[in-house]
Amino acid sequence: MFNLFKKKRNEIASPMTGQVIPITEVEDAVFSSKAMGDGFAVQPSEGKVYAPIKGKITSIFPTKHALGLVDEKGLEVLLHIGIDTVELAGNGFDILVQEGAEVDFDTQLATVDLDYLKSKNKPTTTMVIWTNGESATLDIKTGQYTAKTVIGEVK
């Protein structure tokens, strides 16, 4: 009964299997400086990409390297696959959802050919950024995780 009065917290899952790292360790200053917002990153070992939040797809970049989502609290999330991957013009990416789709941790959003990215000298590090989360507090646990595993929450 008292749970009704607790502040709602939204869980966050790793979108890919791999090593979850702090955003400050990403090898790109735009992300590591938190210029786009706070978040975390995954150094993936597999190319399947799942939703890191429960929410809705708000945008899919034409170059397929990034997707916009909004969670149940209205916080906007940018899922950015790889670094400098916009230059690949969609090659190596296959998007499996459409704008407006409702998603949860079991929703596969995309596949990415990690070997292709590496062959083009593009880091595969994938970022999850809260772009309008100035008032949000992220509590993320770093380490090795499989995709869809809850790794923290946003308060």
N, C-alpha and C positions, 0 to 999 in steps of 0.2 A: 504494500500500500504506500509506503513512504517513497518508493521508487518513482512515483508520479511527480514528485517535487524536485528530483535531480535534474540538473542541466543535461540536455540531450547531447550525446557525443557520437560522432560518426566515425566508424572504423575505416581504416585504410589498409589495403592489401598490396603486396608486391605485384606489379603488373607482369613481371617476367621472372623466370627462374634465374638465379644468379646472386651476386654479392650486393646487398643493399648498403649504400654508403651515404654519408652526410652530403648535402648539396655543396657544402664548402670545399669538398674534395674533387669536384668535377673539374676536368682540365679545359674549361672554357670560362673566362672571366665573367661573361654575361650571366651565366648560371651560378657560378661559385660565389660571386659577390652579392647574390640575391637581388640583382637589379630587376629581374622579372617577377620576383616573389620568393617566398620560402618554400622549401620542399625537400625532396630527397632524390637519390638516383640509384639505378641498378646497373651493374656491370653484368650483362646477360650472358648466359651459357646456352640458351635456347632461343629460337626466334618466334615463339608464340607470345603474343601480347594480349593481356586481359585487362579489364577495367580495374583501376585501383580504388574506385569508390562506387557507391550505389548512387545512381543518378541518371543523367540523360546526356546524350551526345549533342553538343551545340554546334560544332563545326568540324569539318574534315578538310585539312589543307589540300589544295590541288596536287601538291607534290607528295602527298601520302605519308610524310615523315612526322606529322603532328596532328593531334586531335584535341579539340576543346570539349570539356565536360562541365556540367554543373551538378553539385551534390544536393542532397535533400535540404540543406540549410541555405542554399543559394550561393555557396562558395564556388568560384570558377577555378577549374583545374586545367592546366596545359600538360598534355602527355607528349613529350618531344623525344622521338626515337633517333638516337645517334647524335653526333655533333657534326655540323656542317653538311648534314644529309639533304638539305634543301637543294644543294647543287646536283643531286642525283636525279632530279626531275621525276621522281616516282619510281625509278628503277630499283628493284630489290624489295619493294613493299607491295603487300596485297591487303587492302582494307576489306573487312568482313561485315561492317555495320554501315548504317546510313544515319544522316543527321536526323535528330528527333527520336532515335531509338532509346528506350529505357534499358539501362544496363546494371548489372551487379557483378560480383567477383567472378562468377562463372561465365561471364560473357567474353568470348574471345573477340577482340577488336580488330586484330591484324596479325599477319605473319610478316617477318622480316628475314631476309637472307643475310645472316650475319657474315658469312664468308664473302658475299658480294661486297658488303660495306668495307670489310677489311681489305679486299682486293683493290678498292678505290681509296685506301688510306683514310677511311672515315672511322673515328672511334665509335664503338657500338653503345657506349654509355647512354642510358635512357633516363630522362628526367621527368619527375612528377612535380609540378609547380602550382602553388595556390596563387593565382594572379591577382585576386582581390581579397586576399585573406589577412589584411593588416591587423584585424582584431582577433584572428584565429591563433590558437596555440597548437603546434604540432608536437606530438609525442611519438617518435618513431624509434624502433629498435633496429640497429644495423646488424649485419651478419649475413650468412648464407641462407637463402630461402628458396622454396619452390613458388612458382606463380600461384596466385590466388590465396596465399597464406596471409592472414591478418598480421601486420607488423606494427600497428599503432592506431592512434586515433587523432582526430582534430577536435579541439574543444572550443 
